[in-house]
Amino acid sequence: MRITALETIRLSEYPNLIWVQIHTDQGLVGLGETFRGAQAVETYLHTMAAPQLIGQDARRIERHSKTLLRGYLGFNGSGVETRAASAVDIALWDLFAQSCGQPLYQMLGGLCHERMRAYNTCAGSDYNNRSVQRRTISKGQGGVRGRYDDQVAFVERPEELAQSLLEEGFTAMKIWPFDTAAARTDGQFVSAADMREGLEPFERIRAAVGDKIEIMCEFHSMWNLTSALAIARELKALRPFWSEDPIKMDSVQALADYRRLGGLPVCGSETLATRGAFRDLLAADALDVVMVDLSWCGGISEARKIATLAEAYQKPLAPHDCTGPVVLMASLHLALSSPNAIFQEMVRAFVNGFYKDLVTELPVFDHGFLLPPDRPGLGTSLAEGLRQREDACVRITRA
């Protein structure tokens, strides 16, 4: 099965997303995706990756992964080269599973779980996809604008949000009420007033629904160690399920100190690429939960190695998705086939919103769980007509 062309598609409406389609001489097309820096990724794919891939056997996934991910360029970073390699890798696995007529999780060793528990990341429909800027919400800034404007809801009316999630079957949610305070001081100082404002949503959710729902706290690596520890000491009594990326994740010792002194389970990190970064954090006893973003860490090939590494350290896996629908599908396949997976992240505002406009199939959500896809490969394709949209930028490199 030879690669005959590499195609990229991106839409001006969603400037962070880019899709890769790898065409073969057997007529099969593999689909991949990555996120942020889409135009730079596009350029790299056509000028650097395509010449390495076209004419090659699409089934040599591990060889291509090594060439693109661990070659001279893009080594162990999470920048353009790694994101491009990640998208290619996802597409190659999609091709492999399609050629065998099996869902992707079968090619990864089969189901370890009959279904995968999902948690809702409480973002709104315009979060992270129509602008490169992260939207932060302060209390009183504005009202909820729609059913799934969860980012406003977790600040303005967290009790109602938690109850809404429980009614849909979710048993876990993720919020980030300390981000606004971090933006005010560049993460260098947390005042008593900011502490109170950040803690309030947790307190109100616990008062309303008790322990019926797990609450993850996302920090987006915005705090220095001193401030992060101050928050952890106050937050601990409210029993967050994990503290995600509390500081910049490039200091192994600082993160290990945070875990030891702060007393909160640490989850990390969507921002890390390749197994080496996770190896060092696990060896330093700095992580409790391993999170990977398949479109940033090196694709499925690298993510499954990271999952196995986490299992060796007896740490659970929770794949990331706050990006795009193809990554959600790929991540679900990985989670379903990984014995140590405990959660798959999803954003209900995305899944019930713009994701439906981009792909043909999405995971089935049933009472808090995502069910295994039953179609070959990833189980989804780009939506019909997407390539013909007026705002579509389509580029193809052939032999």
MIMIKOL-639717 format. One line per 3 residues: number of its first residue (from 1); their letters; for each residue x, y, z of N, C-alpha, C. Coordinates in pm, whole numbers. Example, Ala and Ser with C-alpha at 12.3 -4.5 7.8 and 13.67 -1.06 7.14 Angstrom:
BEGIN
1	AS	1319/-569/780/1230/-450/780/1320/-330/780 | 1285/-225/708/1367/-106/714/1290/3/787;
//
This chain:
BEGIN
1	MRI	86/-119/0/0/0/0/89/123/0 | 106/183/-118/198/295/-135/128/430/-118 | 199/523/-57/147/659/-41/165/734/-172;
4	TAL	55/789/-224/60/859/-352/48/1010/-338 | -10/1056/-228/-29/1200/-213/-52/1235/-67 | -14/1355/-31/-43/1411/101/-124/1538/79;
7	ETI	-239/1543/145/-332/1656/130/-356/1720/265 | -362/1852/268/-400/1924/390/-523/2009/363 | -606/2022/466/-726/2105/458/-736/2185/586;
10	RLS	-763/2313/573/-792/2396/689/-898/2498/651 | -969/2548/751/-1080/2640/730/-1049/2772/802 | -1079/2883/737/-1054/3011/803/-1145/3030/923;
13	EYP	-1261/2963/925/-1351/2975/1040/-1289/2915/1166 | -1207/2811/1147/-1141/2743/1259/-990/2743/1235 | -924/2856/1253/-786/2871/1207/-684/2787/1282;
16	NLI	-722/2731/1396/-626/2649/1471/-619/2505/1421 | -721/2460/1351/-730/2319/1311/-674/2297/1172 | -607/2183/1154/-564/2140/1021/-579/1988/1013;
19	WVQ	-629/1944/898/-644/1801/874/-546/1755/767 | -499/1633/782/-410/1570/686/-481/1447/630 | -483/1435/499/-533/1314/434/-420/1252/353;
22	IHT	-392/1126/383/-288/1054/311/-354/957/214 | -325/976/86/-386/895/-20/-292/780/-58 | -351/667/-100/-273/548/-134/-314/494/-269;
25	DQG	-230/405/-322/-258/343/-452/-371/240/-445 | -418/208/-326/-532/118/-311/-664/192/-299 | -659/323/-309/-781/402/-301/-823/438/-160;
28	LVG	-752/390/-59/-784/423/78/-722/558/114 | -792/631/201/-746/762/246/-746/764/398 | -631/795/457/-619/805/602/-632/948/648;
31	LGE	-696/967/763/-726/1101/813/-651/1129/943 | -584/1244/950/-517/1289/1071/-551/1433/1100 | -511/1480/1217/-547/1615/1260/-444/1664/1361;
34	TFR	-422/1793/1361/-348/1856/1470/-401/1997/1489 | -339/2070/1582/-401/2190/1635/-296/2294/1671 | -327/2419/1641/-244/2539/1661/-132/2545/1557;
37	GAQ	-103/2668/1516/0/2690/1416/-29/2619/1285 | -157/2620/1242/-199/2538/1129/-124/2572/1000 | -101/2700/973/-34/2736/849/112/2691/851;
40	AVE	177/2702/966/315/2655/976/323/2504/960 | 228/2434/1023/224/2288/1009/202/2249/863 | 111/2320/796/85/2292/654/212/2304/571;
43	TYL	286/2412/591/410/2432/516/509/2319/542 | 526/2283/666/619/2175/698/576/2044/634 | 447/2014/640/399/1887/585/431/1875/437;
46	HTM	412/1983/362/432/1974/217/577/1988/176 | 655/2063/250/794/2084/210/890/1982/269 | 860/1930/387/952/1839/455/898/1696/469;
49	AAP	774/1682/512/721/1549/538/681/1476/410 | 612/1545/320/564/1479/199/677/1412/120 | 790/1477/97/898/1409/23/949/1283/93;
52	QLI	937/1278/225/979/1159/299/877/1044/288 | 751/1080/258/644/981/265/597/930/129 | 589/1016/30/530/977/-98/614/869/-165;
55	GQD	544/765/-207/610/649/-268/644/540/-169 | 632/569/-38/666/473/65/545/386/101 | 573/274/165/469/182/212/400/245/333;
58	ARR	270/268/323/195/332/431/189/247/556 | 217/117/543/207/27/659/330/31/747 | 434/97/704/556/106/785/545/221/884;
61	IER	446/212/968/411/322/1057/523/356/1154 | 583/255/1213/689/279/1311/811/344/1245 | 842/302/1123/953/362/1049/927/510/1021;
64	HSK	808/540/975/773/679/946/770/763/1073 | 722/705/1181/721/776/1308/862/813/1350 | 953/719/1338/1092/745/1376/1154/854/1287;
67	TLL	1126/848/1158/1182/945/1064/1134/1086/1093 | 1003/1101/1114/946/1234/1130/956/1287/1272 | 949/1196/1370/942/1241/1509/1076/1242/1578;
70	RGY	1163/1151/1542/1290/1139/1614/1410/1149/1520 | 1388/1214/1407/1497/1239/1314/1576/1362/1354 | 1649/1416/1259/1737/1529/1289/1656/1653/1329;
73	LGF	1542/1676/1261/1457/1791/1292/1339/1746/1379 | 1293/1836/1465/1174/1808/1545/1197/1712/1659 | 1320/1695/1701/1350/1596/1803/1302/1640/1940;
76	NGS	1205/1564/1992/1159/1578/2132/1094/1713/2165 | 1053/1789/2066/981/1912/2093/831/1893/2075 | 753/1997/2104/610/1991/2080/568/2099/1982;
79	GVE	662/2137/1895/636/2243/1798/585/2190/1667 | 611/2266/1561/553/2239/1430/588/2099/1379 | 715/2062/1388/754/1931/1334/681/1817/1404;
82	TRA	672/1825/1535/607/1719/1611/457/1715/1585 | 395/1831/1572/252/1833/1545/223/1779/1405 | 308/1812/1310/292/1756/1176/309/1604/1179;
85	ASA	413/1557/1247/436/1413/1258/320/1344/1328 | 260/1410/1425/148/1352/1498/29/1332/1406 | -2/1433/1324/-115/1422/1232/-93/1312/1129;
88	VDI	29/1305/1077/62/1199/980/46/1062/1045 | 94/1047/1166/87/918/1234/-58/873/1256 | -143/965/1297/-285/930/1315/-344/884/1183;
91	ALW	-312/953/1074/-364/914/942/-313/777/899 | -187/746/928/-132/615/890/-199/502/968 | -226/523/1095/-298/422/1172/-441/405/1121;
94	DLF	-503/515/1083/-636/507/1023/-632/422/897 | -532/445/813/-515/365/691/-496/218/722 | -408/188/816/-377/49/851/-502/-25/895;
97	AQS	-578/38/985/-699/-28/1034/-804/-41/924 | -816/61/837/-909/50/725/-871/-66/634 | -742/-81/606/-697/-186/515/-725/-324/570;
100	CGQ	-735/-334/703/-766/-462/767/-915/-477/795 | -993/-373/765/-1136/-379/787/-1177/-383/933 | -1094/-322/1021/-1118/-330/1164/-1117/-190/1228;
103	PLY	-1192/-171/1337/-1177/-48/1412/-1034/-35/1463 | -987/85/1478/-848/108/1515/-809/40/1645 | -899/39/1744/-862/-21/1872/-825/-169/1858;
106	QML	-879/-236/1757/-840/-377/1735/-694/-388/1695 | -645/-291/1618/-506/-292/1574/-411/-255/1687 | -466/-195/1793/-385/-159/1909/-390/-265/2018;
109	GGL	-447/-381/1987/-450/-491/2082/-589/-532/2127 | -691/-461/2078/-827/-495/2115/-876/-419/2236 | -1004/-436/2265/-1066/-364/2375/-1015/-411/2510;
112	CHE	-974/-316/2592/-952/-342/2734/-1073/-297/2815 | -1156/-214/2754/-1273/-158/2822/-1391/-167/2726 | -1506/-205/2776/-1626/-210/2693/-1678/-71/2663;
115	RMR	-1642/26/2744/-1679/165/2726/-1580/248/2806 | -1574/378/2778/-1477/463/2847/-1548/580/2913 | -1523/597/3043/-1584/708/3116/-1532/841/3060;
118	AYN	-1624/935/3043/-1589/1067/2990/-1607/1172/3099 | -1522/1275/3092/-1549/1393/3175/-1566/1512/3082 | -1643/1611/3128/-1668/1729/3047/-1574/1841/3086;
121	TCA	-1497/1886/2989/-1421/2009/3007/-1516/2125/2980 | -1530/2214/3078/-1638/2313/3077/-1601/2436/2997 | -1580/2415/2868/-1554/2524/2774/-1682/2559/2701;
124	GSD	-1684/2679/2644/-1794/2719/2560/-1766/2687/2415 | -1864/2707/2330/-1852/2666/2190/-1745/2743/2114 | -1709/2864/2159/-1608/2942/2088/-1470/2933/2153;
127	YNN	-1453/2844/2248/-1326/2832/2319/-1225/2757/2233 | -1108/2815/2214/-994/2743/2159/-1004/2709/2011 | -1111/2750/1941/-1120/2708/1802/-1135/2823/1703;
130	RSV	-1205/2931/1740/-1219/3043/1647/-1115/3152/1672 | -1037/3140/1777/-934/3240/1808/-820/3173/1879 | -700/3222/1858/-585/3165/1927/-579/3212/2071;
133	QRR	-662/3311/2106/-660/3363/2242/-746/3279/2334 | -696/3246/2453/-777/3177/2552/-875/3275/2613 | -999/3234/2621/-1102/3320/2679/-1107/3299/2830;
136	TIS	-1087/3405/2907/-1098/3395/3052/-1219/3473/3098 | -1287/3420/3198/-1412/3479/3244/-1396/3520/3390 | -1431/3644/3418/-1436/3691/3555/-1581/3694/3602;
139	KGQ	-1599/3680/3732/-1733/3682/3787/-1801/3814/3754 | -1926/3805/3704/-2003/3922/3671/-1972/3981/3534 | -1883/3916/3457/-1842/3971/3328/-1954/3960/3224;
142	GGV	-2033/3855/3232/-2138/3837/3132/-2217/3712/3158 | -2337/3706/3104/-2425/3593/3129/-2401/3476/3036 | -2460/3363/3071/-2453/3244/2987/-2530/3271/2858;
145	RGR	-2469/3242/2744/-2527/3277/2615/-2595/3159/2546 | -2580/3038/2598/-2642/2923/2535/-2637/2803/2628 | -2699/2695/2583/-2709/2577/2667/-2574/2525/2710;
148	YDD	-2475/2534/2620/-2345/2475/2649/-2235/2580/2666 | -2270/2698/2711/-2167/2797/2741/-2113/2770/2881 | -2048/2654/2893/-2010/2603/3025/-1900/2683/3091;
151	QVA	-1818/2754/3010/-1709/2831/3071/-1762/2950/3149 | -1866/3014/3099/-1931/3119/3176/-2006/3058/3294 | -2071/2944/3270/-2154/2882/3373/-2073/2842/3496;
154	FVE	-1950/2794/3478/-1877/2748/3597/-1834/2865/3687 | -1839/2988/3632/-1813/3106/3714/-1943/3165/3768 | -2043/3179/3681/-2165/3249/3718/-2266/3163/3794;
157	RPE	-2281/3037/3754/-2379/2950/3819/-2330/2805/3821 | -2226/2779/3895/-2166/2645/3896/-2259/2536/3947 | -2351/2569/4038/-2443/2467/4088/-2530/2413/3975;
160	ELA	-2584/2503/3893/-2669/2462/3783/-2589/2382/3679 | -2466/2424/3655/-2381/2352/3561/-2357/2208/3608 | -2321/2192/3734/-2296/2058/3786/-2421/1971/3776;
163	QSL	-2536/2029/3809/-2660/1952/3801/-2692/1915/3657 | -2668/2006/3564/-2690/1979/3422/-2603/1862/3374 | -2478/1862/3417/-2388/1754/3378/-2433/1620/3436;
166	LEE	-2471/1620/3561/-2521/1497/3622/-2643/1445/3549 | -2732/1532/3508/-2853/1490/3437/-2819/1426/3302 | -2707/1468/3241/-2665/1408/3114/-2583/1280/3135;
169	GFT	-2550/1249/3259/-2477/1126/3287/-2331/1144/3322 | -2280/1267/3313/-2141/1292/3349/-2121/1274/3499 | -2008/1217/3535/-1971/1206/3676/-1842/1280/3707;
172	AMK	-1794/1359/3610/-1671/1436/3631/-1672/1557/3540 | -1611/1666/3589/-1606/1791/3514/-1473/1861/3542 | -1429/1944/3447/-1303/2017/3464/-1327/2167/3446;
175	IWP	-1273/2246/3541/-1289/2391/3538/-1156/2459/3567 | -1148/2590/3539/-1022/2663/3559/-1049/2804/3612 | -1106/2814/3731/-1144/2946/3783/-1028/3032/3832;
178	FDT	-906/2978/3837/-791/3058/3882/-718/3127/3766 | -758/3100/3642/-686/3156/3527/-692/3308/3522 | -807/3365/3555/-821/3510/3549/-726/3578/3646;
181	AAA	-713/3521/3765/-620/3577/3863/-476/3566/3814 | -443/3453/3753/-308/3437/3701/-277/3540/3593 | -376/3569/3509/-355/3667/3403/-328/3806/3460;
184	RTD	-388/3837/3575/-368/3969/3636/-225/3991/3684 | -163/3885/3735/-31/3900/3797/78/3823/3724 | 45/3772/3605/139/3689/3531/177/3564/3611;
187	GQF	86/3520/3697/108/3399/3775/210/3410/3886 | 247/3533/3923/353/3552/4022/301/3572/4164 | 169/3600/4176/116/3632/4308/-34/3607/4308;
190	VSA	-85/3543/4414/-228/3522/4428/-275/3592/4556 | -363/3690/4541/-411/3766/4656/-519/3688/4730 | -552/3735/4849/-658/3671/4926/-792/3679/4852;
193	ADM	-818/3793/4788/-943/3810/4713/-948/3716/4593 | -835/3705/4521/-830/3613/4406/-845/3468/4451 | -786/3435/4564/-800/3300/4617/-947/3269/4645;
196	REG	-1014/3362/4709/-1155/3342/4741/-1239/3325/4615 | -1213/3409/4515/-1288/3400/4389/-1264/3267/4319 | -1140/3218/4320/-1109/3091/4255/-1168/2971/4326;
199	LEP	-1175/2978/4458/-1229/2865/4535/-1381/2857/4528 | -1446/2970/4505/-1592/2975/4516/-1665/2874/4428 | -1629/2857/4301/-1703/2757/4221/-1694/2616/4279;
202	FER	-1578/2578/4332/-1564/2447/4393/-1656/2434/4515 | -1657/2538/4596/-1741/2537/4716/-1889/2526/4681 | -1930/2599/4580/-2072/2599/4542/-2113/2466/4479;
205	IRA	-2024/2407/4403/-2056/2275/4345/-2066/2170/4454 | -1971/2169/4546/-1976/2072/4655/-2101/2092/4741 | -2140/2217/4766/-2260/2243/4846/-2385/2196/4774;
208	AVG	-2385/2205/4642/-2505/2171/4565/-2519/2022/4540 | -2411/1953/4504/-2422/1813/4463/-2331/1720/4543 | -2258/1774/4639/-2171/1691/4722/-2065/1621/4641;
211	DKI	-2052/1491/4664/-1950/1412/4595/-2006/1334/4478 | -2119/1376/4425/-2179/1305/4312/-2099/1326/4184 | -2017/1431/4181/-1937/1460/4062/-1794/1490/4102;
214	EIM	-1699/1437/4027/-1557/1469/4046/-1529/1604/3980 | -1440/1681/4042/-1404/1811/3987/-1253/1815/3963 | -1214/1826/3837/-1074/1846/3803/-1045/1996/3796;
217	CEF	-927/2036/3839/-887/2176/3830/-773/2191/3730 | -797/2268/3628/-698/2298/3523/-631/2432/3555 | -498/2433/3550/-425/2556/3577/-351/2611/3454;
220	HSM	-345/2534/3345/-284/2582/3221/-140/2630/3238 | -70/2576/3339/71/2609/3362/95/2758/3382 | -1/2826/3442/6/2973/3449/68/3027/3578;
223	WNL	98/2940/3675/144/2988/3806/290/2951/3832 | 357/3034/3912/488/2992/3962/467/2894/4078 | 573/2832/4122/561/2725/4220/505/2776/4353;
226	TSA	552/2891/4400/506/2944/4528/356/2969/4528 | 305/3033/4424/162/3062/4416/81/2935/4396 | 133/2843/4316/61/2717/4293/46/2640/4423;
229	LAI	149/2640/4505/141/2572/4635/42/2641/4728 | 37/2773/4725/-58/2845/4809/-202/2807/4771 | -229/2797/4640/-362/2756/4594/-391/2612/4635;
232	ARE	-293/2525/4619/-312/2383/4651/-350/2364/4798 | -287/2440/4885/-316/2426/5028/-462/2461/5060 | -516/2561/4991/-655/2600/5013/-753/2507/4941;
235	LKA	-713/2463/4823/-803/2382/4739/-818/2239/4790 | -719/2192/4859/-716/2052/4901/-842/2009/4976 | -896/2095/5061/-1014/2059/5141/-1137/2034/5055;
238	LRP	-1136/2083/4931/-1251/2067/4842/-1238/1946/4752 | -1133/1867/4772/-1115/1736/4712/-1120/1736/4559 | -1037/1816/4493/-1030/1806/4347/-974/1670/4306;
241	FWS	-1025/1618/4195/-979/1487/4149/-834/1493/4105 | -798/1603/4040/-656/1626/4009/-630/1774/3991 | -503/1809/3999/-452/1942/3968/-373/1928/3838;
244	EDP	-422/1992/3733/-365/1971/3601/-271/2084/3561 | -149/2048/3524/-49/2144/3478/-43/2267/3569 | -14/2249/3698/-18/2361/3792/94/2463/3768;
247	IKM	206/2419/3713/319/2508/3684/369/2473/3544 | 467/2547/3495/529/2509/3369/587/2369/3383 | 557/2285/3283/587/2143/3298/728/2107/3250;
250	DSV	816/2206/3246/952/2179/3201/1053/2170/3315 | 1003/2174/3439/1092/2158/3554/1050/2035/3633 | 1127/1929/3619/1093/1803/3685/1094/1818/3836;
253	QAL	1197/1882/3889/1210/1896/4034/1099/1983/4092 | 1067/2092/4025/962/2182/4076/828/2111/4080 | 799/2031/3977/671/1960/3976/668/1852/4084;
256	ADY	779/1783/4105/786/1685/4212/768/1752/4348 | 826/1871/4365/808/1946/4490/661/1985/4508 | 598/2027/4401/456/2064/4409/372/1944/4453;
259	RRL	396/1831/4392/317/1712/4429/340/1674/4574 | 464/1682/4620/498/1641/4756/445/1740/4860 | 457/1868/4833/420/1971/4930/273/2014/4920;
262	GGL	217/2008/4799/81/2056/4780/-25/1956/4820 | 8/1829/4812/-86/1726/4856/-202/1700/4763 | -191/1745/4637/-296/1719/4538/-244/1623/4431;
265	PVC	-330/1535/4379/-289/1451/4266/-257/1539/4145 | -147/1510/4079/-101/1592/3967/-129/1519/3837 | -191/1590/3742/-214/1539/3607/-129/1619/3510;
268	GSE	-60/1548/3421/21/1617/3320/56/1522/3206 | 77/1571/3087/45/1706/3045/19/1704/2896 | -87/1773/2857/-120/1789/2716/-9/1860/2640;
271	TLA	76/1936/2709/178/2017/2643/308/1941/2617 | 321/1821/2670/446/1746/2658/449/1661/2532 | 566/1646/2475/583/1566/2355/687/1457/2379;
274	TRG	664/1342/2324/749/1223/2322/763/1159/2460 | 800/1034/2456/805/954/2579/912/1002/2678 | 1018/1066/2627/1126/1108/2715/1082/1204/2822;
277	AFR	996/1299/2786/947/1397/2884/866/1328/2993 | 783/1233/2954/702/1161/3053/788/1067/3137 | 887/1007/3075/979/921/3150/1044/996/3264;
280	DLL	1091/1116/3238/1161/1193/3341/1067/1233/3455 | 945/1273/3422/849/1311/3526/805/1191/3609 | 784/1078/3543/744/958/3616/857/909/3706;
283	AAD	978/914/3656/1092/870/3736/1113/958/3859 | 1075/1085/3848/1090/1179/3960/970/1176/4054 | 874/1087/4028/753/1078/4110/677/1209/4111;
286	ALD	666/1271/3994/604/1403/3982/462/1397/3928 | 414/1281/3884/282/1269/3823/199/1162/3892 | 69/1186/3897/-27/1084/3941/-110/1032/3826;
289	VVM	-142/1118/3730/-220/1081/3612/-146/1132/3489 | -135/1046/3389/-66/1082/3266/-168/1123/3161 | -154/1246/3112/-240/1298/3005/-157/1318/2880;
292	VDL	-208/1269/2768/-141/1289/2639/-239/1351/2540 | -189/1441/2459/-264/1490/2344/-204/1425/2221 | -281/1342/2153/-229/1264/2042/-181/1351/1927;
295	SWC	-234/1471/1915/-194/1557/1803/-71/1641/1836 | -24/1634/1960/94/1710/2002/209/1621/2050 | 179/1503/2099/284/1422/2163/362/1336/2066;
298	GGI	313/1321/1942/379/1235/1846/286/1138/1779 | 156/1151/1802/60/1064/1738/31/939/1819 | -39/847/1755/-77/723/1822/45/639/1856;
301	SEA	142/632/1766/262/550/1789/331/590/1919 | 348/719/1938/417/765/2058/326/759/2180 | 199/790/2161/105/790/2274/91/651/2335;
304	RKI	91/548/2253/76/413/2310/202/372/2387 | 317/423/2348/440/398/2425/434/471/2559 | 383/595/2556/368/671/2680/268/603/2772;
307	ATL	161/551/2716/61/479/2795/121/356/2863 | 204/283/2790/270/166/2846/369/206/2955 | 441/316/2932/534/366/3032/458/403/3160;
310	AEA	344/471/3145/263/505/3261/216/380/3335 | 177/279/3260/133/154/3322/245/90/3402 | 368/98/3351/482/40/3422/503/109/3557;
313	YQK	467/237/3564/476/311/3690/346/306/3769 | 252/223/3724/121/208/3790/46/341/3798 | 52/415/3690/-18/544/3680/-128/534/3574;
316	PLA	-244/592/3601/-353/589/3504/-332/687/3390 | -406/663/3282/-399/742/3159/-531/813/3137 | -525/939/3091/-646/1015/3060/-618/1101/2937;
319	PHD	-645/1052/2815/-614/1129/2694/-688/1262/2688 | -621/1358/2629/-670/1496/2619/-749/1517/2490 | -856/1593/2497/-914/1652/2376/-994/1775/2409;
322	CTG	-939/1889/2371/-1012/2015/2372/-978/2085/2242 | -968/2005/2135/-910/2055/2011/-1000/2027/1890 | -1003/1900/1845/-1076/1868/1724/-1136/1729/1726;
325	PVV	-1231/1701/1636/-1305/1574/1640/-1224/1451/1601 | -1125/1468/1515/-1043/1353/1476/-956/1308/1592 | -901/1404/1665/-822/1370/1784/-909/1303/1889;
328	LMA	-1033/1347/1904/-1123/1282/1998/-1144/1136/1961 | -1168/1109/1833/-1188/970/1790/-1061/887/1811 | -947/941/1772/-821/868/1788/-791/842/1935;
331	SLH	-815/942/2019/-789/928/2162/-879/822/2224 | -1002/817/2181/-1094/716/2234/-1046/576/2199 | -999/555/2078/-944/424/2040/-826/387/2130;
334	LAL	-738/484/2155/-624/457/2243/-671/422/2383 | -764/500/2437/-813/477/2572/-879/340/2585 | -960/305/2487/-1031/177/2493/-936/58/2490;
337	SSP	-819/75/2429/-724/-35/2417/-611/-29/2520 | -616/68/2612/-512/83/2713/-565/39/2849 | -504/-61/2911/-558/-113/3038/-563/-11/3150;
340	NAI	-476/90/3146/-470/188/3255/-547/315/3226 | -625/322/3119/-704/442/3089/-823/450/3183 | -848/570/3237/-960/588/3330/-1061/691/3280;
343	FQE	-1021/782/3195/-1110/886/3146/-1072/920/3003 | -1172/962/2925/-1148/1033/2800/-1210/1172/2813 | -1128/1274/2792/-1178/1411/2796/-1268/1438/2676;
346	MVR	-1374/1515/2696/-1455/1565/2586/-1512/1702/2627 | -1552/1778/2529/-1617/1907/2552/-1757/1897/2492 | -1858/1891/2577/-1993/1870/2523/-2035/1985/2432;
349	AFV	-1983/2106/2458/-2015/2219/2370/-1961/2195/2229 | -1847/2127/2218/-1789/2096/2087/-1863/1980/2021 | -1882/1872/2097/-1943/1751/2041/-2086/1777/1997;
352	NGF	-2157/1862/2070/-2294/1897/2034/-2301/2021/1945 | -2185/2072/1907/-2178/2194/1827/-2100/2175/1699 | -1987/2244/1688/-1920/2253/1559/-1854/2123/1513;
355	YKD	-1823/2030/1606/-1767/1902/1563/-1858/1834/1460 | -1990/1850/1476/-2085/1785/1385/-2073/1837/1242 | -2023/1959/1226/-2008/2017/1093/-1880/1972/1023;
358	LVT	-1790/1909/1097/-1657/1882/1044/-1635/1737/1002 | -1700/1643/1069/-1677/1500/1041/-1810/1426/1028 | -1801/1306/972/-1922/1227/946/-1973/1155/1070;
361	ELP	-1884/1114/1159/-1923/1037/1277/-1849/1090/1399 | -1917/1086/1514/-1859/1121/1642/-1885/1008/1741 | -1809/1000/1850/-1835/894/1948/-1977/903/2003;
364	VFD	-2031/786/2034/-2164/780/2096/-2147/797/2247 | -2215/896/2302/-2211/923/2445/-2335/863/2509 | -2314/779/2610/-2425/709/2672/-2408/706/2823;
367	HGF	-2489/790/2893/-2491/791/3039/-2351/803/3101 | -2275/898/3052/-2144/926/3110/-2029/851/3048 | -2056/767/2948/-1951/687/2886/-1952/705/2735;
370	LLP	-1834/691/2674/-1820/688/2529/-1808/542/2486 | -1886/506/2384/-1890/368/2338/-1789/345/2226 | -1742/221/2208/-1644/192/2102/-1702/217/1963;
373	PDR	-1630/289/1877/-1673/300/1737/-1672/161/1672 | -1760/139/1576/-1768/7/1515/-1729/4/1368 | -1686/116/1313/-1647/121/1173/-1496/104/1159;
376	PGL	-1449/62/1042/-1304/45/1023/-1226/174/1040 | -1103/161/1083/-1016/277/1102/-1061/360/1219 | -1042/490/1207/-1090/581/1312/-1241/575/1327;
379	GTS	-1309/543/1217/-1454/538/1220/-1519/668/1182 | -1442/759/1125/-1497/888/1084/-1419/940/965 | -1479/1033/891/-1417/1101/778/-1455/1248/783;
382	LAE	-1385/1327/703/-1425/1467/693/-1564/1477/632 | -1640/1574/680/-1777/1591/634/-1781/1618/484 | -1884/1566/420/-1902/1588/278/-1917/1738/250;
385	GLR	-1845/1785/154/-1852/1925/118/-1757/2015/193 | -1686/1962/293/-1596/2047/372/-1484/2104/284 | -1431/2020/196/-1322/2065/110/-1367/2172/11;
388	QRE	-1498/2177/-18/-1550/2271/-116/-1597/2403/-54 | -1586/2416/77/-1629/2539/142/-1548/2658/91 | -1611/2775/89/-1543/2894/40/-1423/2932/124;
391	DAC	-1427/2898/252/-1315/2934/340/-1213/2823/354 | -1224/2719/271/-1132/2605/279/-1003/2634/202 | -891/2599/263/-761/2603/196/-714/2459/180;
394	VRI	-712/2412/57/-676/2273/27/-545/2273/-51 | -452/2190/-8/-321/2181/-74/-282/2035/-86 | -235/1995/-202/-201/1854/-227/-60/1847/-284;
397	TRA	19/1755/-231/151/1722/-286/147/1579/-336 | 181/1560/-461/187/1426/-522/330/1395/-565 | 345/1271/-610/477/1228/-656/524/1313/-774;
//
